[in-house]
Amino acid sequence: QAGLSVAPCVAWPSLATMDGSSLLTSAARPFIDLIDTLRAHGVNQDIPLPVIAVMGDQSAGKSSVLELISGVPFPRGSGLVTRCATQLIMKRTPPGSPWVAEASVSWAGPQPRAAGPVRDKASLSATIEELTGELTKGTTNGFSTEAIVIHLSSPEVPDLTLLDLPGIVRTVVSGQSTTVVRDVNDLIDTYLKQERTIVLAVMPANQDIATIDILERAALADPTGERTLAVLTKPDLVDSGAEDEVAMVLNNKRKPLRLGFAMVKCRSQREHDDSLTKALEAERQFFASHPVWSRFQEKLLGVRALTKRLSMLLVERIKVALPSIKYELQLQREAAAKDFLRLGGASAANDVPKMRAEVVKFVAEYTTLLRQSARGNYGNAMLAKNAELRLFGEAQAIFRRLKDEVAATQPRFEDASFVERLTAEMAAFRGRELPGFTNSQVFYGFMVQNIEQWRPWVENCRQLYVAATRAVSDNLANALAPTYPALAVEVRGRAHHVADRHGDVVQNKLDDVFAKESDPYTTNESMLELINRIRHKNFDVALQAVVQTAPPGSLLFAGNDTAKAAAKSHVKTQLGRWYMQTHGVNTTSKVEDMCTLLQAYWDVATKRLVDNVCMTLEHDFTNAFLKELEHECFLFAADHSNPDKETELHRLFREDPAIVEMRKAAQAKEERLTRALISLKEHAPDVVAARPNAARAPKAIGRGFEEDDDDDREQDDNAFLDDQDDIDTLLAKQQQRTAPPPAPTTGSSRAPPPPPPETTTKKNGNPPDLLKAAADEAQSQRGATQHNVYAKAQTQRGATQHNVDAALAAAPAALA
């Protein structure tokens, strides 16, 4: 906890220098007021705040302890008396001030009739019972997770905030739901697991500590016991002779806790009508006169001592938690602001001029970002963060797949089976060629026949490219209009139509590529270089064979003239035989030459084909698609500027009620967190935000193990963004409900290509270009487009009105 001191704008005295009532007012009040202010802003529904939670078994004396601390009666009885959490916010006022209490419930809806100011102490218990009935009304288990909030001001109460939780339920009695055990345990565990909760574990002194369930639960959530304070009640019921065992517990020796134990004596049933003053005096006399308890230190005995310990403990806990509370408030406010923008921000659904402006803005952003996506310009933040919006990256992955698939069709030129087939084919094509000449028709026939093997892969590439264009267009429209699915559907429908039409048009361009490849030709010098490399490789193979078959040591020329002559004769004979086979006038040499030529030209042709296909798709498809889609979108924007299109505008901007509610919730969350941060700055301006794990570090060291800072940092950064998954799911479902029907099949008479073999291709993950120049260029293009789009749309509108009407008639009407 070192280094986490708080220096607020007011001078808060040290707890060590305070005593008596001045401690409770001067030291505790500013801290507790700050947390109560944050709680009043509703922050407790976003982050856990420091709180003292009173826990224990049913009839363990929890309510009796609260009565002694607060001086007000709580509902009494056997069984599950406390059926919902009760938060008691106490504030000490100057002597002579009136007793003031106000009750409410924690839900966001209208307050029950019983809520409001409480007349006097006697009526507070009835008010709590009535509010409990309101909270549990209609529930199947007679239990509620909402809380009753009691604000109490009096000169007789301490500056303290307590939370009374329902007692632990082990068995279900008649009239109770079978889920009540689970529900109560879940509520208790929720507070136990929060590191900012101080557990006030209440247990009867006359019960064996080994059987106390709340201590076992607290030990699991708080292994060191640094936030667990145990209170022993009913000391007057401890049997004679059993005091020594209870004394061991109170001395913190039987079940050691960092915060230790305390003991209080509550009012019995016959003393229930006694005043608080009389009850406290009776408690003092009991401990002072008891032969065993009188030997203990005063700080362990009585409600007054317990109240001081709780106040000091709560204030210290608040001081430690303030830096991480500020950090979490800032983090959550940022997440809420992002959610609000993702859900549409300031809605334009009820303002026709804003709707028209929104259409123009949407069209401008859509066409600009789609062009940047196709060109690989990822300077825009949306394109940089979302890989599914990067068309150029998707295209590169498809092109690499085409390259690999075409390369996989290469024959195994060096296999004996291929050489045999080629020999037979050359013999079949043999005509009136003179000896030593080769019929070139073998070469042309082989290439023309094998080039057709590439067509299915090229057709598959075209289909994937068109599908990727449609998918990126859809994703971009959905991202730009997440809360207006009908608007996104209109633009997506136009994008699908344009993409399908140009997908068929580009097929003719690809046919031209195959037509050119069907007549083998090249002036590429790299073919000659490849031929020479193949021949050199063949020579190296032959030379290696000669070396391997030479007599051992004969090639070292270390022997006599006879050995040298034998070595020369061996090399000459072997290389001569290889030369005659590969370069002589015979069938074998001609077949090897043909294999070399085919292999070299195959390399040139496949690379040229892949390049031409990729360039054709990018130039003849993508550019034409973007140009026509921009034209269609401009007409769409211009058409909806007509006064008679107000009904259509309202349809386009109709929102899902669930999204509207989520947007309101995000806005409300951002506002309350902003108010909380303002209050925090006013009361404690010197508090510096720190990650939650910074406050936990000393505990980790004390326990003898290290915490993974990277894991903690990642968990902290993502801890408050879980709701975004729900937002994404809701937006996705809405887009699915309003998705356009599948595009109709085009009039192409081409038979679909045979399915290509499955290949494992890693999806492209091109890193976004985040250079400042690219970002500036993107911003400039966007501004210019938004400035000119409306004028351009108005100019084009008159000449093509009939096209617009036809397009609207064909558009999907999912929301109609």
C-alpha positions in Angstrom: 0.0 0.0 0.0 3.0 2.2 0.0 3.0 5.1 -2.5 -0.8 5.3 -2.7 -1.4 8.2 -0.3 -4.2 10.6 -0.9 -3.9 14.4 -0.7 -7.3 15.9 -1.2 -8.2 19.5 -1.4 -9.1 19.5 2.3 -6.8 18.6 5.1 -7.7 15.1 6.2 -6.0 14.3 9.6 -4.2 11.1 10.2 -6.2 8.3 11.9 -3.3 7.7 14.2 -3.8 11.1 15.8 -7.5 10.9 16.3 -9.5 9.4 19.0 -13.1 9.2 20.2 -15.8 10.9 18.3 -13.4 13.3 16.6 -11.9 10.3 14.7 -15.3 9.3 13.4 -16.1 12.8 12.2 -12.9 14.5 11.1 -11.0 11.6 9.6 -13.7 9.2 8.4 -16.3 11.6 7.1 -14.5 13.0 4.0 -13.5 9.6 2.8 -16.9 8.0 3.4 -18.7 11.1 1.9 -16.6 10.7 -1.3 -17.5 7.0 -1.7 -21.2 7.8 -0.8 -21.1 10.5 -3.5 -19.8 8.1 -6.1 -22.4 5.6 -5.0 -25.1 8.2 -5.3 -24.0 8.8 -8.9 -24.7 5.1 -9.5 -21.1 4.1 -10.0 -21.5 1.0 -7.9 -23.3 -0.7 -10.8 -20.1 -0.2 -12.9 -17.3 -0.8 -10.5 -17.1 -2.2 -6.9 -16.7 0.4 -4.2 -15.2 -0.1 -0.8 -17.9 -1.3 1.6 -18.3 -3.2 4.8 -20.5 -6.2 4.2 -22.1 -7.9 7.2 -22.3 -11.6 6.6 -23.1 -14.7 8.6 -25.6 -17.5 9.2 -29.2 -16.9 9.7 -30.0 -15.7 13.3 -26.3 -15.2 14.0 -27.0 -11.7 15.3 -26.3 -9.6 12.2 -29.3 -7.3 12.5 -28.7 -7.0 16.3 -25.2 -5.7 15.6 -26.6 -3.2 13.1 -29.1 -2.1 15.7 -26.4 -1.3 18.3 -24.3 0.6 15.8 -27.2 2.6 14.3 -29.6 2.8 17.2 -32.6 1.9 15.0 -34.6 -1.4 15.2 -34.3 -3.9 12.3 -36.8 -6.6 11.5 -36.4 -9.6 13.8 -37.5 -13.2 13.6 -36.2 -16.7 12.8 -35.2 -18.0 9.4 -34.5 -15.8 6.4 -35.6 -12.5 7.9 -33.2 -10.4 5.6 -34.5 -11.3 2.1 -32.5 -8.6 0.3 -29.4 -6.5 1.0 -29.8 -3.4 3.2 -27.4 -0.6 2.8 -27.1 1.6 5.9 -25.4 5.0 5.2 -24.9 6.8 8.5 -23.7 10.3 9.0 -23.0 11.9 12.4 -24.4 15.4 12.9 -23.6 18.0 15.5 -25.2 17.6 19.0 -28.8 18.8 19.1 -29.4 18.0 15.5 -32.7 16.0 14.7 -32.8 12.4 13.8 -33.4 12.1 10.1 -33.8 9.0 8.0 -34.8 8.3 4.4 -35.4 5.0 2.7 -35.3 4.0 -1.0 -34.6 1.0 -3.2 -31.7 0.6 -5.6 -33.6 -0.1 -8.8 -33.8 2.5 -11.6 -37.6 2.4 -11.8 -40.1 4.4 -9.8 -39.7 4.2 -6.0 -42.3 2.2 -4.0 -44.9 4.0 -2.0 -43.1 3.2 1.3 -39.9 5.0 0.1 -39.1 8.4 1.3 -38.5 10.1 4.6 -39.0 8.0 7.8 -41.0 9.6 10.6 -39.1 8.1 13.5 -37.0 5.2 14.7 -40.0 3.0 15.6 -41.4 3.2 12.0 -38.1 2.4 10.3 -38.4 -1.4 10.9 -41.9 -1.4 9.3 -40.6 0.6 6.4 -37.8 -1.9 5.8 -40.3 -4.8 5.9 -42.7 -3.0 3.4 -39.8 -2.2 1.0 -38.6 -5.8 1.3 -42.1 -7.0 0.3 -42.1 -4.6 -2.7 -38.7 -5.9 -3.8 -39.6 -9.6 -3.4 -43.1 -9.3 -4.8 -43.5 -11.5 -7.9 -40.2 -13.4 -7.3 -40.4 -17.2 -7.2 -38.1 -17.5 -4.2 -39.1 -14.5 -2.1 -35.6 -13.1 -2.5 -34.3 -10.1 -4.3 -30.9 -9.0 -5.6 -31.9 -5.3 -5.3 -31.0 -3.4 -2.1 -32.8 -1.2 0.3 -30.9 2.0 1.0 -31.3 3.8 4.3 -29.7 7.3 4.8 -29.5 8.0 8.5 -28.3 11.3 10.1 -28.1 11.7 13.8 -25.7 12.9 16.6 -25.8 9.4 18.0 -24.6 7.4 14.9 -21.1 7.0 13.6 -19.8 8.1 10.2 -20.0 4.7 8.6 -21.6 2.8 5.7 -22.6 -0.9 6.2 -24.2 -3.4 3.9 -26.4 -6.1 5.6 -26.6 -9.2 3.5 -29.1 -12.1 3.8 -28.0 -14.9 6.1 -26.5 -18.0 4.7 -29.2 -20.6 3.8 -28.3 -24.3 4.0 -31.7 -25.9 3.6 -35.0 -24.9 2.1 -38.0 -24.9 4.4 -41.7 -25.1 3.5 -42.9 -22.2 1.3 -39.4 -21.4 0.0 -38.2 -21.9 -3.5 -35.5 -24.5 -4.1 -33.4 -21.7 -5.7 -33.1 -19.6 -2.6 -30.0 -21.4 -1.4 -28.2 -20.7 -4.7 -29.4 -17.1 -5.0 -28.3 -16.1 -1.5 -25.0 -17.8 -1.9 -24.4 -16.1 -5.2 -25.1 -12.7 -3.7 -22.8 -13.4 -0.8 -20.0 -14.7 -3.1 -20.3 -11.6 -5.3 -19.3 -9.4 -2.4 -16.8 -11.9 -1.0 -14.8 -11.9 -4.2 -14.6 -8.1 -4.5 -11.2 -7.1 -3.2 -12.7 -3.8 -2.0 -15.2 -5.5 0.3 -14.5 -5.6 4.0 -16.1 -8.8 5.4 -17.7 -8.3 8.8 -18.2 -12.0 9.6 -20.8 -12.3 12.4 -21.0 -15.6 14.4 -22.3 -16.7 17.8 -19.7 -17.1 20.4 -21.3 -20.3 21.7 -20.8 -22.1 18.4 -17.8 -24.1 17.5 -15.6 -21.9 15.2 -14.7 -25.0 13.1 -18.3 -25.1 11.9 -18.6 -21.4 11.0 -19.3 -21.4 7.2 -18.7 -17.7 6.6 -15.1 -18.0 7.8 -14.4 -20.8 5.4 -15.9 -18.8 2.5 -14.0 -15.7 3.5 -10.8 -17.7 3.7 -11.2 -18.8 0.0 -11.7 -15.2 -1.2 -9.4 -13.6 1.3 -6.7 -16.2 2.1 -4.6 -13.8 4.3 -7.5 -12.5 6.2 -6.5 -8.9 5.5 -10.0 -7.7 4.8 -12.0 -10.1 7.1 -13.0 -9.0 10.6 -14.9 -11.5 12.7 -17.4 -10.5 15.4 -18.5 -12.8 18.2 -22.1 -12.3 19.4 -24.1 -13.8 22.2 -21.2 -14.1 24.7 -23.8 -14.3 27.5 -24.9 -17.7 26.1 -21.4 -19.3 26.3 -21.6 -22.2 28.7 -19.6 -22.1 32.0 -16.2 -23.7 31.4 -16.3 -23.0 27.6 -14.9 -19.5 28.0 -11.3 -20.6 27.6 -12.0 -21.9 24.0 -13.8 -18.7 23.1 -11.0 -16.7 24.6 -8.5 -18.4 22.3 -10.7 -17.4 19.4 -11.0 -13.8 20.6 -7.2 -13.7 21.0 -6.9 -14.6 17.3 -5.1 -17.8 18.1 -7.6 -20.5 17.1 -8.4 -19.1 13.6 -5.9 -16.3 13.0 -7.1 -13.4 10.9 -5.1 -10.3 9.9 -7.8 -8.0 11.3 -8.6 -10.3 14.2 -11.8 -10.7 16.2 -14.2 -8.5 18.2 -16.9 -9.4 20.7 -20.2 -7.6 21.3 -23.3 -8.3 23.4 -26.5 -7.5 21.7 -29.9 -7.0 23.2 -31.9 -10.1 24.0 -35.6 -10.5 23.2 -36.6 -9.3 26.6 -34.3 -6.3 26.3 -35.6 -5.4 22.9 -37.5 -2.4 24.1 -34.6 -1.0 26.0 -33.1 2.2 24.7 -29.8 2.3 22.8 -28.1 4.1 25.7 -29.4 1.5 28.2 -28.3 -1.3 25.9 -24.8 0.1 25.5 -24.5 0.6 29.3 -25.7 -3.0 29.9 -23.1 -4.2 27.4 -20.3 -2.2 29.2 -21.3 -3.6 32.6 -21.5 -7.2 31.2 -17.9 -7.1 29.9 -16.6 -5.2 33.0 -18.1 -7.7 35.4 -17.4 -10.9 33.5 -14.6 -13.0 35.1 -13.1 -13.9 31.7 -14.1 -11.1 29.2 -13.0 -8.4 31.6 -9.4 -9.4 31.2 -9.3 -8.6 27.5 -8.3 -5.2 26.0 -11.1 -2.7 25.6 -10.5 -2.5 21.8 -11.8 -6.1 21.4 -15.0 -5.6 23.4 -18.2 -3.7 22.8 -20.0 -2.0 19.9 -18.2 1.4 20.4 -14.7 -0.3 20.0 -16.0 -2.2 17.0 -17.4 1.0 15.4 -14.0 2.7 15.7 -12.2 -0.3 14.2 -14.7 -0.4 11.3 -14.3 3.3 10.6 -10.6 3.2 10.6 -10.6 0.1 8.4 -13.0 1.5 5.9 -11.1 4.8 5.6 -7.8 3.0 5.0 -9.4 0.7 2.5 -10.8 3.7 0.6 -7.5 5.5 0.6 -5.8 2.4 -0.9 -8.6 2.0 -3.5 -8.9 5.6 -4.7 -6.1 5.4 -7.4 -7.5 2.2 -8.9 -11.1 3.5 -8.7 -10.1 6.6 -10.7 -8.3 4.4 -13.2 -11.4 2.1 -13.6 -13.7 5.1 -13.9 -11.6 6.6 -16.7 -11.4 3.2 -18.5 -15.1 2.6 -18.3 -16.0 6.1 -19.3 -13.8 5.7 -22.4 -15.5 2.3 -23.2 -19.0 3.8 -22.7 -18.2 6.7 -25.0 -17.0 4.2 -27.7 -20.1 2.1 -27.2 -22.3 5.2 -27.6 -20.6 6.1 -30.9 -20.7 2.5 -32.1 -24.4 2.4 -31.4 -25.0 5.5 -33.5 -24.2 8.4 -31.2 -26.6 11.3 -31.6 -29.5 9.8 -33.5 -30.9 11.5 -36.6 -34.0 9.3 -36.7 -36.6 12.2 -36.1 -35.1 15.0 -38.2 -35.5 14.8 -42.0 -32.8 17.3 -42.8 -30.3 15.4 -40.6 -31.4 12.2 -42.3 -30.6 13.6 -45.7 -27.3 14.9 -44.5 -26.5 11.6 -43.0 -27.2 9.8 -46.3 -24.8 12.1 -48.1 -22.2 11.6 -45.4 -22.6 7.9 -45.4 -22.3 7.7 -49.2 -19.2 9.9 -49.2 -17.5 7.9 -46.4 -18.5 4.6 -47.9 -17.1 5.2 -51.4 -14.0 6.9 -50.1 -13.1 4.2 -47.7 -13.9 1.4 -50.2 -11.5 2.9 -52.7 -8.8 3.3 -50.1 -9.4 -0.3 -49.0 -9.1 -1.6 -52.6 -5.8 0.4 -53.1 -4.3 -0.8 -49.8 -4.3 2.6 -48.2 -5.1 1.8 -44.6 -4.5 5.2 -43.1 -8.1 5.5 -41.9 -8.5 4.2 -38.3 -11.5 2.0 -39.2 -9.5 0.3 -41.9 -6.4 0.0 -39.7 -8.3 -1.7 -36.9 -10.6 -4.1 -38.8 -8.9 -6.6 -41.1 -12.3 -7.6 -42.6 -12.5 -4.1 -44.2 -9.2 -4.4 -46.2 -10.0 -5.5 -49.7 -6.4 -5.2 -51.0 -5.2 -7.6 -48.3 -8.0 -10.1 -49.1 -7.0 -9.8 -52.8 -3.4 -10.5 -52.1 -4.3 -13.7 -50.3 -6.4 -14.8 -53.2 -3.6 -14.1 -55.7 -1.1 -16.0 -53.6 -3.5 -18.9 -53.6 -3.8 -18.8 -57.4 0.0 -18.7 -57.7 0.4 -21.8 -55.5 -2.5 -23.7 -57.3 -1.1 -23.1 -60.8 2.4 -24.0 -59.6 1.1 -27.2 -58.3 0.0 -28.3 -61.8 3.6 -28.4 -63.1 4.5 -31.8 -64.5 7.4 -33.8 -63.0 9.7 -33.3 -66.0 12.5 -35.4 -64.6 10.4 -38.5 -63.8 10.9 -41.5 -66.0 7.2 -41.9 -66.6 7.0 -38.3 -68.0 10.0 -38.9 -70.2 8.4 -42.1 -71.6 5.2 -40.3 -72.4 7.0 -37.5 -74.1 9.1 -39.9 -76.1 6.0 -41.7 -77.3 4.4 -38.3 -78.2 7.4 -37.1 -80.1 7.5 -40.4 -82.0 3.8 -40.0 -82.9 4.3 -36.5 -84.2 7.3 -37.5 -86.2 6.9 -36.3 -89.8 9.2 -35.6 -92.7 11.7 -33.8 -90.5 15.3 -34.4 -91.5 17.5 -36.3 -89.0 18.5 -34.1 -86.1 15.4 -31.8 -86.4 12.5 -31.8 -83.9 8.9 -31.3 -84.8 7.8 -28.1 -82.9 4.2 -29.2 -82.9 5.0 -31.4 -79.9 6.0 -28.3 -77.9 2.9 -26.3 -79.0 0.5 -29.2 -78.5 1.8 -30.0 -75.0 1.5 -26.4 -73.8 -1.9 -25.8 -75.3 -3.2 -29.0 -73.7 -1.8 -28.2 -70.3 -2.7 -24.5 -70.2 -6.3 -25.6 -70.0 -5.5 -27.2 -66.6 -5.1 -23.6 -65.2 -8.6 -22.5 -66.2 -10.5 -24.0 -63.2 -8.0 -22.3 -60.8 -8.4 -18.9 -62.6 -12.2 -19.2 -62.5 -12.0 -20.1 -58.8 -9.8 -17.0 -58.3 -12.3 -14.8 -60.1 -15.2 -16.1 -57.9 -13.2 -15.6 -54.7 -12.2 -12.1 -55.8 -15.8 -11.1 -56.5 -17.0 -12.7 -53.3 -14.3 -10.9 -51.3 -15.3 -7.6 -52.9 -18.9 -8.2 -51.9 -18.0 -9.2 -48.4 -15.8 -6.2 -47.8 -18.5 -3.9 -49.3 -21.0 -5.5 -46.9 -18.7 -5.2 -43.9 -17.9 -1.6 -44.6 -21.6 -0.6 -45.0 -22.4 -2.4 -41.7 -19.5 -0.7 -39.9 -20.5 2.8 -41.1 -24.2 2.4 -40.4 -24.4 -0.1 -37.5 -27.7 1.2 -36.1 -29.3 1.8 -39.5 -29.5 -1.6 -41.1 -32.0 -0.6 -43.8 -29.6 2.1 -45.0 -26.8 -0.4 -45.1 -29.0 -2.9 -47.0 -29.8 -0.4 -49.7 -26.1 0.3 -50.4 -25.1 -3.4 -50.0 -27.7 -4.3 -52.6 -26.3 -1.9 -55.1 -22.7 -3.1 -54.4 -23.8 -6.7 -55.0 -25.5 -5.9 -58.3 -22.5 -4.0 -59.6 -20.0 -6.6 -58.4 -21.9 -9.5 -60.0 -22.3 -7.6 -63.3 -18.6 -6.7 -63.5 -17.7 -10.2 -62.4 -19.3 -11.6 -65.6 -17.7 -8.8 -67.7 -14.2 -9.5 -66.5 -14.6 -13.2 -67.4 -14.3 -12.2 -71.1 -11.1 -10.4 -70.3 -9.7 -13.6 -68.6 -10.7 -15.6 -71.7 -8.5 -13.2 -73.7 -5.6 -14.0 -71.4 -6.1 -17.8 -72.1 -6.4 -17.1 -75.8 -3.0 -15.4 -75.8 -1.5 -18.2 -73.8 -2.8 -20.8 -76.2 -0.4 -19.5 -78.8 3.0 -20.0 -77.1 5.4 -17.1 -77.5 7.9 -15.1 -75.5 10.8 -12.7 -75.9 11.7 -13.0 -72.3 15.4 -13.5 -71.9 14.9 -15.3 -68.7 13.8 -18.3 -70.6 17.2 -18.6 -72.1 18.8 -18.2 -68.7 16.6 -20.9 -67.3 17.5 -23.3 -70.2 21.2 -22.8 -69.4 20.6 -23.4 -65.7 18.8 -26.6 -66.5 21.6 -27.8 -68.8 24.3 -26.9 -66.2 22.3 -28.8 -63.6 22.2 -31.8 -65.9 25.9 -31.6 -66.5 26.5 -31.4 -62.7 24.5 -34.5 -62.2 26.4 -36.4 -64.9 29.8 -35.2 -63.5 28.8 -36.3 -60.0 27.9 -39.7 -61.4 31.4 -39.9 -62.9 33.1 -39.0 -59.7 31.0 -41.6 -57.8 31.9 -44.4 -60.2 35.6 -43.7 -60.4 38.0 -46.1 -58.7 38.9 -45.1 -55.1 41.7 -42.5 -55.1 42.2 -42.5 -58.8 41.0 -38.9 -59.2 43.5 -37.6 -56.7 46.3 -38.0 -59.2 48.6 -39.1 -56.4 49.7 -42.3 -58.1 52.0 -43.2 -61.0 51.4 -42.6 -64.7 49.4 -45.7 -65.0 46.9 -44.5 -62.4 46.7 -41.1 -64.1 46.0 -42.7 -67.4 43.3 -44.9 -65.9 41.6 -41.9 -64.4 41.7 -39.9 -67.6 40.3 -42.9 -69.5 37.4 -43.3 -67.0 36.4 -39.6 -67.1 36.6 -39.5 -70.9 34.6 -42.6 -71.4 31.8 -41.7 -68.9 31.4 -38.1 -70.0 31.6 -39.0 -73.6 28.8 -41.5 -73.2 26.7 -38.8 -71.4 27.4 -36.3 -74.1 26.4 -38.6 -76.9 23.2 -39.5 -75.1 22.2 -35.9 -74.5 23.7 -33.9 -77.3 24.1 -36.5 -80.0 21.8 -37.1 -82.9 19.5 -39.6 -81.2 16.1 -39.9 -79.7 17.3 -39.5 -76.1 19.0 -36.2 -76.7 16.0 -34.8 -78.5 13.7 -35.8 -75.6 16.0 -34.2 -73.1 16.2 -31.0 -75.1 12.4 -31.0 -75.3 12.1 -31.5 -71.5 14.4 -28.6 -71.0 12.4 -26.3 -73.3 9.1 -27.3 -71.8 10.3 -26.7 -68.3 11.8 -23.3 -69.1 8.7 -22.1 -71.0 6.4 -23.5 -68.3 8.1 -21.3 -65.7 7.7 -18.2 -67.9 4.1 -19.0 -68.9 2.8 -19.6 -65.4 4.3 -16.5 -64.0 3.0 -14.5 -66.9 -0.5 -16.0 -66.6 -0.8 -15.3 -62.8 0.4 -11.7 -63.3 -2.0 -11.1 -66.2 -5.0 -12.6 -64.3 -4.2 -10.5 -61.2 -3.8 -7.3 -63.2 -7.0 -8.0 -65.1 -9.0 -8.5 -61.9 -7.6 -5.4 -60.3 -7.8 -3.1 -63.3 -10.8 -4.3 -65.3 -12.9 -5.5 -62.4 -12.0 -3.4 -59.3 -11.6 -0.1 -61.0 -14.8 -0.5 -63.0 -16.7 -1.7 -59.9 -15.6 1.3 -57.8 -16.5 3.8 -60.6 -20.0 2.4 -61.2 -20.7 1.9 -57.5 -19.8 5.6 -56.8 -22.1 6.6 -59.6 -25.0 4.5 -58.1 -24.4 5.8 -54.6 -24.4 9.4 -55.8 -27.7 8.8 -57.5 -29.0 7.2 -54.3 -28.1 10.2 -52.2 -29.5 12.6 -54.7 -32.8 10.7 -55.0 -33.4 10.9 -51.3 -33.1 14.6 -51.3 -36.6 14.9 -52.8 -39.4 16.0 -50.5 -41.5 13.0 -51.5 -38.9 10.6 -50.0 -39.5 11.4 -46.4 -41.3 8.1 -45.8 -38.4 6.3 -47.4 -36.0 8.2 -45.2 -37.8 7.2 -42.1 -37.7 3.6 -43.2 -33.9 3.8 -43.9 -33.3 5.3 -40.4 -35.6 3.0 -38.5 -33.7 1.5 -35.5 -34.0 -1.6 -33.5 -35.6 -0.7 -30.1 -33.0 -2.8 -28.3 -30.2 -0.8 -29.9 -31.9 2.5 -28.9 -32.0 1.3 -25.3 -28.4 0.2 -25.4 -27.4 3.6 -26.8 -29.3 5.3 -24.0 -27.7 3.1 -21.4 -24.2 3.8 -22.8 -24.9 7.5 -22.8 -26.2 7.4 -19.2 -23.2 5.4 -18.2 -20.8 7.9 -19.7 -22.6 10.7 -18.0 -22.6 9.2 -14.5 -19.0 8.2 -14.8 -18.2 11.7 -15.9 -20.0 13.1 -12.9 -18.2 10.6 -10.6 -14.8 11.7 -12.0 -15.7 15.4 -11.4 -16.6 14.6 -7.8 -13.4 12.6 -7.4 -11.4 15.6 -8.7 -13.2 18.0 -6.4 -12.7 16.0 -3.3 -9.3 14.4 -4.0 -7.5 16.4 -6.8 -4.1 14.8 -6.1 -5.2 11.2 -6.6 -3.3 9.8 -9.5 -5.0 7.0 -11.4 -3.2 3.6 -11.1 -4.0 0.1 -12.4 -5.7 -2.1 -9.9 -2.8 -4.5 -9.8 -0.6 -1.7 -8.5 -2.6 -1.8 -5.2 -2.4 -5.5 -5.1 1.3 -5.8 -5.5 2.2 -5.6 -1.8 -0.2 -8.4 -1.1 1.4 -10.6 -3.7 4.8 -10.1 -2.3 3.5 -10.8 1.2 2.0 -14.0 0.0 5.3 -15.1 -1.5 4.4 -15.3 -5.1 4.5 -13.0 -8.1 1.7 -11.8 -10.3 2.0 -11.6 -14.0 1.9 -7.9 -14.8 1.2 -8.5 -18.5 -1.8 -10.8 -17.8 -3.1 -8.4 -15.2 -2.7 -5.5 -17.6 -4.6 -7.3 -20.3 -7.3 -8.3 -17.9 -7.6 -4.7 -16.6 -7.8 -3.3 -20.1 -10.6 -5.7 -21.1 -12.4 -6.0 -17.8 -15.0 -3.4 -18.6 -15.5 -4.1 -22.3 -17.5 -7.3 -22.0 -20.7 -5.5 -23.0 -19.2 -4.9 -26.4 -19.7 -8.6 -27.2 -23.4 -8.1 -26.6 -23.5 -5.0 -28.8 -21.6 -6.8 -31.6 -24.0 -9.8 -31.3 -27.1 -7.5 -31.4 -25.8 -5.6 -34.4 -24.9 -8.8 -36.2 -28.4 -10.2 -35.7 -29.9 -7.0 -36.9 -27.8 -7.1 -40.1 -28.8 -10.7 -40.7 -32.5 -9.9 -40.3 -32.2 -7.1 -42.8 -29.7 -8.8 -45.2 -30.6 -8.7 -48.9 -31.6 -12.0 -50.6 -29.0 -13.9 -52.4 -27.9 -12.3 -55.7 -29.7 -13.8 -58.7 -27.6 -15.9 -61.0 -26.3 -14.1 -64.0 -26.9 -15.0 -67.6 -23.5 -16.5 -68.0 -23.6 -19.8 -69.9 -20.3 -21.0 -68.5 -20.3 -24.2 -66.6 -18.9 -23.9 -63.1 -15.3 -25.1 -62.9 -14.5 -28.4 -61.2 -13.9 -27.9 -57.5 -10.2 -27.3 -56.9 -8.4 -29.4 -54.4 -8.4 -28.1 -50.9 -5.3 -26.1 -50.0 -4.4 -24.6 -46.7 -3.8 -21.0 -47.3 -3.0 -18.6 -44.5 -5.2 -15.6 -44.5 -3.5 -12.4 -45.4 -2.7 -10.2 -42.5 -1.1 -7.2 -44.1 -0.2 -4.6 -41.5 -2.0 -1.3 -41.8 0.0 1.6 -43.1 -0.3 4.1 -40.3 2.1 6.8 -41.6 0.9 10.3 -41.0 1.1 11.1 -44.7 -1.3 8.4 -45.5 -3.7 9.5 -42.8 -3.6 13.1 -44.0 -4.2 12.0 -47.6 -7.2 9.9 -46.5 -8.6 12.8 -44.5 -8.1 15.1 -47.4 -9.8 12.7 -49.9 -12.7 12.2 -47.5 -13.3 16.0 -47.1 -13.1 16.7 -50.8 -15.6 13.9 -51.5 -18.1 15.0 -48.9 -17.8 18.6 -50.3 -18.5 17.6 -53.9 -20.8 14.6 -53.6 -24.0 16.4 -53.3 -23.5 18.7 -56.2 -22.3 15.8 -58.4 -25.3 13.7 -57.4 -27.7 16.5 -58.3 -26.2 16.9 -61.7 -26.4 13.2 -62.5 -29.9 12.8 -61.0 -32.0 14.2 -63.8 -30.6 12.1 -66.6 -30.9 8.8 -64.8 -34.0 9.1 -62.7 -35.6 6.0 -64.3 -32.5 3.9 -63.3 -32.9 5.1 -59.7 -36.6 4.1 -59.6 -35.8 0.7 -61.1 -33.0 0.2 -58.5 -35.3 1.2 -55.6 -38.0 -1.2 -56.9 -35.5 -4.1 -56.9 -33.9 -3.2 -53.5 -34.6 -5.6 -50.6 -37.5 -4.5 -48.3 -36.6 -6.4 -45.2 -37.8 -3.6 -42.9 -40.8 -2.7 -45.0 
